[in-house]
Amino acid sequence: MTAPATVRRTTCKSRSSRPLVSAPALGRALVCAVGIAGFVGPTVAEGATSAWVQYQADVPKTIIELQPFRRAASVEFPVQGEATLTNLNPYINSWFLLTIRWPQSGKSESYHLENPSPRTQFLSIDAEHLNGIRIADGGREIECDLWNGGSTTTLQQAQRSDLPYAPLCEDRLYLRNEVSGTYTHLERVTNFLRDHVWGGEQIVGFVKQEFFADAFIEKGGAAAALPLEPATTAGLRAAQIGDAFDRQAVVPEGLEIDVGQKASGLLLGRWYAARDVAGVYVSVIKPQAIVTPLSAAERRSVNELDSVEAGALDYLVAFDLQQLDLGFALGTDHPRVGWSERVLDSVRDPRLPGPDGIGSPSPLVVNGMVNPPTVERAAATFAGGFKREHGAFRYGALALQNHGSHYGFIQEGTVFSKLQPQLATLLVYDDDTVAMKTWTAVEDGLLAHIRYARQNGVPLIEYDEKAGVSTAGALVNSWGPGNWSGSSEEHLRTVRSGVCLVATSTARFLVYGYFSTATPSAMARVFQAYGCRYAMHLDMNALEHTYLALYAHRNGRIVVEHLIDGMAEVDRKGGDELAPRFLSFPDDRDFFYLTEKR
């Protein structure tokens, strides 16, 4: 297939040079601009571009060559060198790579820049400003000095600061610096076993089976009194449960989010507003209460629930997408971009360092936390999906195609791992629309306009566009072909998390599910009972992998409310203060975050 046209690499000559891209919102064109102001580009253009050909090619490449929509511009310094500014995806306009070459010394430096205001700020380089870049914002042009003839530069100083985000140009830009992510004790031990001990993966699997099965199960305490009826929320319906459970209340002993009446109990399947964060709602349920009927096909793909997982208490948190935006960020170490150990030798190409031709994100920087302006608007975070070693298929049809169907992911419009057909995908487009779907090759035409994406296996609940109905995924009870992880006996219950989309003609909610002990069959049944349009698995086995926290902003301080008691153990403490992961310090794992709409 073809792709949007990109702009060839060009050397700026003067202010009168023809611009590389048009920028109508700036009032006039900028020389060698590599952002697009007010631009609505085509999803597909006539004629394959060299960038698109590089993206598709099954050859070793750099992560820059993996970006099919990148645009680059260069400026030469008299005698001294050359600077190249690459917008990794002009449709998103968030991430840039600045490369400076000094021929006299033979040095080449790369800097990963982040534009925190991609809809209003546009970057360019030109021959009239040889010490930095220009920033256009609201009709104004700001000259930002970043380098100076090879001596110690602003960029070098920012890089030596060791800050995850070093401010530049009076906080108009950030330099993303490499930092070490925080590992929990469990992460350190399992990583050591997997990376350095022969048979380490089998040891980790044994520990999970023997010590983590039902380790976090919660059943809920008996309610002291019937709780007050929760307020109704337009578009967010109660779960479909049987008459025998309709007025049953439980005390959710693990719940730390304040919904106003935890002590008196919560009705199963009903929604309660979080008191401290607008647009967030909490519900609790036991799978045994569900009466949603299964179709004949679903009865073949969803197992009967045993008494343990049927009686376990599960928690759901709904985020109103009319009030909150969704983002996604990679951790400092996970998910990686190389080969998963799960893939079969028959689909592994020894010429390639990874399934997409790359073995490292370098020179781009992944730093496991959000930028400073995002912290100020953060409403919630939750842990992402499986690591790369678990993010590919060993069994079934998906194991035999596309190099084992490694799970894809995109941050700020930058492809780190290609989105693969037939995998469950959570997406955020460039207009902040959140969607969930099973990816197809045809939808590669949407890539330019995807700001964030995360794939994680096959769907728990799948939506049929033509029929307009949702059903349980065909591989929910197929442990190998579904890549659900678990014991060799294929029935391990454990703490798990997942996410679903509730979408009606009037409302859209992203719903996070925490399952205190469950198989994928129980997860599918619960999400179906709440009317989810589409659902996918996230992670499992430990509270740090199923982490969720809300953030209330009070008098310049962030008050943290974790979904479950015990999740605070992965945050940092200093006296009475709590520094939450993902906001206050880098983390090794990927995560999602929700922010107040501007």
C-alpha positions in Angstrom: 0.0 0.0 0.0 1.0 3.6 -0.2 1.5 6.3 2.4 1.3 10.1 2.9 4.0 11.9 1.0 7.0 13.0 3.0 9.5 15.8 2.3 13.0 15.1 1.2 15.9 16.1 3.3 16.9 19.6 2.3 19.6 22.2 3.1 18.2 25.6 4.0 19.7 28.4 2.0 17.9 31.6 2.9 14.7 33.1 4.2 13.3 33.3 0.7 13.8 29.6 0.1 10.7 27.6 -0.8 9.2 26.1 2.4 9.3 22.3 2.8 5.7 22.2 4.2 2.9 24.7 4.2 1.9 26.2 7.5 -1.2 28.3 6.9 -2.0 28.8 10.6 1.3 30.6 11.1 0.3 33.5 8.9 3.2 32.8 6.5 5.4 29.9 5.5 8.5 28.9 7.5 11.7 28.0 5.9 12.5 24.3 6.5 9.6 23.8 8.8 9.2 20.3 10.0 5.9 20.7 11.9 2.5 21.1 10.2 0.3 24.0 11.4 -3.4 23.5 11.0 -2.6 20.5 8.7 -5.1 17.8 7.9 -3.2 15.3 5.8 -4.4 12.4 3.7 -4.3 9.0 5.2 -3.0 7.6 1.9 -1.3 9.4 -1.0 -0.4 8.4 -4.5 3.1 6.9 -4.8 5.1 5.0 -2.1 7.6 7.2 -0.5 11.1 6.2 0.5 10.2 6.5 4.2 7.2 4.2 3.7 9.4 1.7 1.8 11.9 1.7 4.6 9.1 1.1 7.1 7.9 -1.9 5.2 11.2 -3.4 4.4 12.2 -6.6 6.3 15.8 -5.5 6.9 17.9 -4.2 9.7 17.2 -0.5 10.3 17.3 2.3 12.8 14.2 3.4 14.7 14.3 6.6 12.7 14.0 4.5 9.5 11.0 2.8 11.1 9.0 6.0 11.1 7.0 6.1 7.8 5.8 9.7 8.0 9.0 11.5 9.2 10.1 14.8 7.7 13.6 16.1 8.0 15.2 19.5 7.3 18.9 20.5 7.5 20.9 23.6 7.8 24.7 23.9 7.2 27.0 26.0 9.3 29.8 27.7 7.4 32.9 25.3 8.0 31.6 24.1 11.3 29.0 21.5 10.6 25.3 20.7 10.0 22.1 20.3 12.0 19.2 18.1 11.0 15.8 18.4 12.6 13.5 15.4 12.1 9.8 15.6 13.0 9.1 11.9 13.7 5.4 12.3 12.8 4.2 15.8 11.6 0.6 14.7 11.9 1.2 14.5 15.7 4.0 17.1 16.0 5.2 15.9 19.4 8.6 14.3 19.0 11.7 15.5 17.2 15.3 14.2 16.7 17.9 16.9 16.5 21.2 15.7 15.1 24.3 17.9 15.0 27.5 16.9 13.1 30.8 18.7 13.6 33.1 17.6 10.7 36.2 19.2 12.2 36.0 17.0 15.3 34.2 14.1 13.7 31.6 14.2 16.4 27.9 13.6 15.9 25.3 14.4 18.6 21.7 13.3 18.8 19.0 14.9 21.0 15.4 13.7 21.5 13.2 16.8 21.9 9.6 16.8 23.1 7.1 19.5 22.1 4.6 19.8 25.0 2.2 22.0 22.9 2.0 20.1 19.6 -1.2 21.8 18.4 0.1 25.4 18.8 3.9 25.2 18.6 5.8 24.5 15.4 9.5 24.1 15.0 11.8 25.0 12.1 15.5 25.6 11.3 16.9 28.0 8.8 20.1 29.6 7.6 19.4 32.9 9.3 19.6 31.4 12.8 22.5 29.0 12.9 22.7 28.5 16.7 19.3 26.9 17.2 15.7 26.5 16.1 12.7 28.7 15.7 9.5 28.1 17.5 6.3 29.5 16.1 3.4 29.9 18.5 0.3 31.9 18.0 1.7 34.1 15.3 4.9 34.8 17.2 8.4 33.5 16.3 10.9 32.7 19.1 14.5 32.0 18.4 15.9 29.3 20.7 19.7 29.0 20.9 20.7 25.4 21.5 24.2 25.1 20.1 27.2 27.3 19.4 30.1 26.2 17.2 31.1 23.0 19.1 31.7 24.5 22.5 29.7 23.5 25.6 26.1 24.1 24.5 22.7 24.5 26.0 21.9 21.0 24.8 24.9 19.5 26.4 24.2 21.2 29.7 20.6 19.9 29.6 21.8 16.4 28.8 24.3 16.5 31.7 21.5 17.6 34.1 20.3 13.9 34.3 16.7 15.2 34.5 14.2 12.9 32.7 12.8 16.1 31.1 15.3 18.9 30.9 13.6 22.2 30.1 14.7 24.2 27.1 13.7 27.5 25.6 12.0 28.8 28.8 10.1 25.5 29.1 8.7 25.6 25.6 10.6 22.3 24.8 12.0 19.4 26.8 15.1 17.3 26.2 14.3 13.7 27.0 17.3 12.2 28.8 18.1 8.6 29.5 17.4 7.6 33.1 17.2 4.4 35.0 13.8 3.0 35.7 12.7 1.9 39.2 12.3 -1.9 39.6 10.5 -3.5 42.5 12.1 -6.5 44.2 9.9 -8.9 42.3 10.9 -7.3 39.0 14.6 -7.5 39.8 14.4 -11.2 40.8 12.4 -12.3 37.7 14.5 -10.2 35.4 17.7 -11.8 36.8 16.3 -15.3 36.4 15.1 -14.7 32.8 18.3 -12.9 31.7 21.0 -14.8 33.5 19.8 -18.2 34.7 19.4 -21.2 32.3 15.8 -22.3 32.6 14.9 -19.1 34.4 11.6 -18.7 32.7 10.5 -22.1 33.9 11.5 -21.2 37.5 9.5 -18.0 37.3 6.5 -20.0 35.9 6.8 -22.5 38.8 6.8 -19.7 41.4 3.8 -18.1 39.8 1.9 -21.3 39.9 2.8 -22.3 43.4 2.7 -18.9 45.2 0.7 -16.4 43.2 -2.4 -18.4 42.4 -5.2 -16.8 44.4 -2.6 -14.8 46.4 -4.7 -11.6 46.1 -8.2 -13.0 46.2 -10.8 -10.9 47.9 -14.4 -11.8 48.6 -15.7 -8.6 50.3 -17.0 -8.3 53.8 -20.7 -8.5 54.7 -22.4 -5.1 54.5 -23.5 -3.7 57.8 -26.5 -2.0 56.2 -28.0 -1.5 52.8 -26.1 1.4 51.2 -27.7 4.4 49.6 -28.7 4.2 46.0 -25.8 5.5 43.9 -26.4 8.4 41.6 -27.2 7.5 38.0 -24.7 8.4 35.3 -25.8 8.9 31.7 -24.4 6.3 29.4 -22.8 4.2 32.2 -25.2 1.4 33.0 -25.2 -1.0 35.9 -24.1 -4.5 35.3 -26.6 -7.2 34.3 -26.9 -9.3 37.4 -29.5 -11.8 38.8 -32.4 -10.8 41.0 -30.9 -12.6 43.9 -27.9 -10.2 43.8 -29.8 -7.0 42.9 -29.8 -5.6 46.4 -26.8 -7.4 47.7 -24.1 -5.2 49.1 -20.5 -5.9 50.1 -17.8 -4.0 51.9 -14.8 -3.8 49.5 -12.1 -4.2 52.0 -9.2 -3.5 49.6 -10.7 -0.4 48.0 -8.8 2.8 48.7 -10.6 5.2 46.3 -13.0 7.4 48.3 -16.6 6.8 47.0 -18.2 8.1 50.2 -19.7 4.9 51.6 -17.2 2.1 51.7 -17.8 1.3 55.3 -21.6 0.7 54.8 -21.0 -1.3 51.6 -21.5 -1.0 47.9 -24.2 -2.6 45.8 -22.9 -5.2 43.4 -22.8 -4.0 39.8 -23.7 -0.3 40.5 -21.5 2.7 39.9 -20.3 5.2 42.5 -18.6 8.5 41.8 -15.1 9.0 43.1 -15.4 12.0 45.4 -12.0 13.6 44.7 -11.6 13.2 40.9 -14.3 14.3 38.5 -15.4 11.9 35.7 -14.3 8.8 37.6 -16.7 6.0 38.8 -16.1 2.8 40.8 -18.0 -0.5 40.8 -17.6 -3.9 42.4 -18.9 -7.3 41.3 -18.7 -11.0 41.8 -18.9 -13.1 38.6 -21.4 -15.4 40.2 -24.0 -12.5 40.1 -23.9 -12.2 36.3 -26.8 -13.3 34.2 -25.7 -12.0 30.8 -26.6 -14.9 28.4 -23.9 -16.5 26.2 -24.6 -17.3 22.6 -24.0 -20.9 21.3 -20.6 -19.8 19.8 -19.6 -18.1 23.0 -20.3 -21.2 25.0 -17.5 -22.8 23.0 -15.0 -20.0 23.6 -15.8 -19.2 27.3 -15.3 -21.7 30.1 -17.6 -22.3 33.0 -16.3 -20.5 36.0 -15.2 -22.5 39.1 -16.5 -21.5 42.5 -13.3 -19.7 43.5 -13.3 -17.1 40.7 -17.1 -16.9 40.6 -17.1 -15.8 44.2 -14.1 -13.5 44.0 -14.6 -9.7 44.2 -13.6 -7.7 41.2 -13.2 -3.9 40.9 -14.0 -1.7 37.9 -13.1 2.0 37.4 -14.8 4.0 34.6 -13.3 7.1 33.1 -15.6 9.6 31.3 -13.9 10.3 28.0 -15.9 13.5 27.7 -13.9 14.9 30.7 -10.6 13.0 30.4 -8.0 12.3 27.8 -6.0 9.1 27.5 -2.2 8.9 27.0 0.3 6.1 26.9 4.1 5.9 27.7 6.8 3.3 27.4 8.8 2.4 30.5 12.6 2.8 30.6 13.0 -1.0 29.9 9.7 -2.5 28.9 8.3 -3.4 26.6 11.4 -3.9 24.6 11.7 -4.0 20.8 13.8 -7.1 20.2 12.7 -10.7 19.7 10.5 -12.4 22.2 11.9 -15.8 23.4 8.5 -17.3 22.7 8.7 -17.1 18.9 9.4 -20.2 16.9 12.7 -20.6 15.1 10.8 -21.0 11.9 9.5 -17.4 12.0 12.6 -15.8 13.5 14.8 -14.1 11.0 18.5 -14.3 12.2 19.4 -11.2 10.1 17.2 -9.0 12.2 17.8 -7.7 15.7 14.1 -7.7 16.3 10.9 -8.5 14.4 10.6 -4.9 12.9 14.3 -4.7 12.1 15.4 -2.8 15.2 16.9 -4.0 18.5 16.9 -0.7 20.4 15.0 2.6 20.6 18.2 4.6 20.5 18.8 7.4 19.7 15.2 8.0 20.9 14.7 8.1 24.7 12.0 6.2 26.7 12.0 7.4 30.3 9.0 5.8 32.1 7.2 9.0 33.3 5.1 11.8 32.0 6.4 15.3 31.3 5.9 18.2 33.8 2.9 19.9 32.2 1.1 16.5 32.2 1.7 16.0 35.9 -0.3 19.2 36.6 -3.3 17.7 34.8 -3.0 14.1 35.7 -6.2 12.4 37.0 -5.1 8.7 37.0 -2.5 6.2 35.8 -2.6 2.4 35.4 0.0 -0.2 34.4 0.2 -1.3 30.8 0.6 -4.6 29.2 2.9 -7.6 29.0 6.7 -7.3 28.5 8.1 -8.2 25.2 9.2 -11.6 26.3 5.5 -12.5 26.8 4.3 -10.3 24.0 4.4 -12.8 21.1 2.9 -16.2 20.2 4.3 -19.7 20.5 1.2 -21.6 19.6 -1.7 -21.3 17.1 -2.1 -19.5 13.8 -0.7 -16.2 15.1 2.6 -17.8 16.0 3.1 -18.7 12.3 2.7 -15.2 10.8 4.3 -11.8 11.0 7.4 -13.2 12.8 5.2 -14.5 15.7 2.8 -11.5 15.9 4.7 -9.4 18.5 2.5 -6.9 20.2 2.8 -3.4 18.7 3.0 -0.1 20.5 3.2 3.6 19.5 4.0 6.7 21.6 3.5 10.3 20.5 3.0 9.1 16.9 6.3 7.2 16.9 6.3 3.5 16.0 8.3 1.4 18.3 6.7 -1.9 17.3 4.4 -2.3 14.3 0.7 -2.9 14.9 0.0 -6.5 13.9 -3.2 -7.9 12.4 -5.7 -9.8 14.5 -4.4 -8.4 17.8 -6.5 -6.4 20.3 -5.5 -2.8 20.2 -6.2 0.3 22.3 -5.8 3.5 20.3 -5.8 7.3 20.7 -6.0 9.3 17.5 -4.6 12.8 16.9 -8.0 14.4 17.8 -7.9 12.6 21.3 -10.6 10.0 20.3 -10.1 6.7 22.1 -10.9 3.5 20.3 -10.5 -0.2 20.8 -10.5 -2.7 17.9 -8.9 -5.8 16.4 -6.3 -4.4 14.1 -6.3 -5.3 10.4 -3.7 -4.6 7.6 -6.2 -2.3 5.9 -6.1 0.0 8.9 -2.4 0.7 8.3 -3.8 3.7 6.4 -4.7 5.2 9.8 -1.2 5.1 11.2 -0.3 8.7 10.5 -3.1 9.9 12.8 -2.5 7.5 15.7 -0.9 9.3 18.7 -0.9 6.3 21.1 -1.4 2.6 20.6 -0.9 -0.6 22.7 -1.6 -4.1 21.6 -1.9 -7.0 24.1 -2.9 -10.3 22.7 -6.4 -11.2 21.3 -9.7 -9.7 22.4 -11.7 -10.7 25.5 -14.8 -8.9 24.0 -14.9 -8.2 20.2 -17.2 -5.9 18.3 -18.8 -6.8 15.0 -19.0 -3.5 13.0 -21.5 -4.9 10.5 -23.9 -6.5 13.0 -23.4 -3.8 15.6 -23.0 -6.4 18.4 -20.3 -7.4 20.9 -19.4 -11.0 21.7 -16.8 -12.9 23.7 -13.5 -13.3 21.8 -13.1 -16.6 19.9 -9.9 -17.5 21.8 -10.8 -16.6 25.3 -10.4 -20.1 26.6 -7.6 -21.1 24.2 -4.5 -20.8 26.4 -1.8 -21.4 23.7 -3.4 -19.8 20.7 -4.7 -16.9 22.9 -1.3 -16.4 24.6 -3.0 -15.8 28.0 -0.1 -17.1 30.1 -0.7 -19.3 33.2 0.2 -22.8 34.2 1.1 -25.7 32.0 -2.3 -27.2 32.9 -3.9 -24.1 31.3 -6.2 -23.2 34.2 -4.2 -21.0 36.5 -6.3 -18.3 38.3 -4.4 -15.2 39.3 -4.8 -11.5 39.9 -5.3 -9.9 36.4 -6.2 -6.6 34.9 -7.9 -5.5 31.7 -9.6 -2.6 30.0 -12.7 -2.1 27.9 -14.6 0.6 26.1 -18.2 1.4 26.8 -19.6 3.4 23.9 -23.1 4.6 23.2 -24.6 7.4 21.1 -24.3 9.8 24.0 -21.3 8.7 26.1 -17.9 7.0 26.0 -16.2 5.5 29.0 -12.9 3.7 29.3 -13.3 1.0 32.0 -10.4 -0.6 33.8 -10.9 -3.9 35.5 -9.0 -5.4 38.4 -9.8 -9.1 39.0 -8.6 -10.4 42.4 -8.4 -13.9 41.0 -9.6 -14.8 37.5 -9.1 -16.6 34.3 -9.7 -14.8 31.0 -13.2 -16.4 30.9 -14.2 -14.6 34.1 -12.8 -11.3 32.7 -14.8 -11.7 29.6 -18.0 -12.4 31.5 -17.6 -9.4 33.8 -16.8 -7.0 31.0 -19.8 -8.3 29.0 -22.1 -7.8 32.0 -21.2 -4.1 32.0 -22.0 -3.7 28.4 -18.5 -3.3 27.1 -18.2 -2.9 23.4 -14.6 -4.2 23.2 -12.2 -5.5 25.9 -8.6 -6.7 26.2 -6.3 -8.1 28.8 -3.5 -6.0 30.3 -1.2 -7.7 32.9 -1.3 -10.2 35.8 0.3 -11.9 38.8 1.1 -8.9 41.1 -0.2 -5.6 42.4 2.6 -3.7 40.7 1.5 -5.1 37.4 -2.2 -4.3 38.0 -1.5 -0.9 39.6 -4.0 2.0 39.3 -4.0 5.3 41.2 -6.1 8.5 41.1 -4.7 11.9 41.8 -6.5 14.7 43.6 -4.8 18.1 43.2 -5.0 20.2 46.4 -3.1 23.4 47.1 -0.2 22.5 44.9 0.0 18.9 46.3 -1.0 15.6 44.7 -3.1 13.4 46.9 -2.9 9.7 45.8 -5.7 7.3 46.0 -4.8 3.7 45.0 -7.4 1.4 43.7 -6.3 -1.4 46.1 -4.6 -1.4 49.4 -1.0 -2.5 48.9 -0.5 -0.8 45.5 1.3 2.1 47.4 4.2 -0.3 48.0 5.6 0.5 44.5 5.5 4.3 45.2 8.2 6.2 47.1 7.7 7.6 50.5 9.4 10.6 52.2 8.0 11.4 55.6 4.3 12.1 55.1 4.7 12.6 51.4 4.0 9.9 48.8 5.7 10.2 45.4 3.6 8.2 42.9 5.2 6.1 40.2 4.9 7.3 36.6 4.5 11.0 37.8 7.4 11.5 40.2 10.1 9.1 39.1 10.9 6.9 36.1 9.5 3.4 36.0 10.7 0.4 34.0 7.2 -0.5 32.8 4.8 1.0 30.3 1.6 2.7 31.5 -1.5 4.6 30.6 -2.5 8.0 32.0 -5.6 10.1 32.1 -5.6 13.9 32.2 -8.2 16.6 32.5 -9.3 17.9 29.2 -8.0 21.4 28.4 
